[in-house]
Amino acid sequence: MTKDELIQKIESEWDNLQTSLDGLTEEQMHQPGAVGEWAIKDILAHITAWQTRLITTMFKAEKGFTPETTEAGKTVDQMNEKYYREMKDRPFDQVWDDLDASYHQLLSRLAGWKEKDLFDPKRFKWMKGAPFVEYISGDSYEHYAEHAAQIRAWRKTIGNEP
C-alpha cells in the first residue's frame, strides 16, 4: 500500500459510512439499540473520539513524542464506555460537525506525512515493530467499515434498508 492508496481507502470507507446513514430520520439517529445500547448518534460520536485520538497521536509522533497508546492502561472497551459517557448528551448537530471536522483534519494531517513514516515498521519504537499505518487503519477506514456494516444490519432490523 502507498500513502495515496491509504488516503483512497480512507475516503472510500468514509463514503461507505456516509451511505449507510442515507435515509435515516433524526428520530432514528437517536434511537437506542443500533449497537448495544448505542444510537447512531453515539456511534458517530464514538468514531469521532477515536479519530480525534488518532489525530493527537499523529501530532505527537510528528513532534517526536511517544503518545499514550492506551489511557492509563484502560482497555478499548473501558475507553469506549468513557467516551460514551462523555458524549451521550451532546446535541446531534455538534456530534455531526465534530465527526466531519475530525475526518477532514485527519486527511489534512495525513497529507503531510512521508511514506517511510507511515510504512516503516522500525520508524516508531512505541509501535513495537508495526508500521504506523496499522494504527491509522484501525482508527479510520477499518473503523468506518465496521460501523457501516453494523448500521446496515441494524437498519434491516427496523425495516429501513438503504
Secondary structure by P-SEA (a helix, b strand, c coil): ccaaaaaaaaaaaaaaaaaaaccccccccccccccccccaaaaaaaaaaaaaaaaaaaaaaaaccccccccccccaaaaaaaaaaacccccaaaaaaaaaaaaaaaaaaaaacccccccccccccccccccaaaaaaaacaaaaaaaaaaaaaaaaaacccc
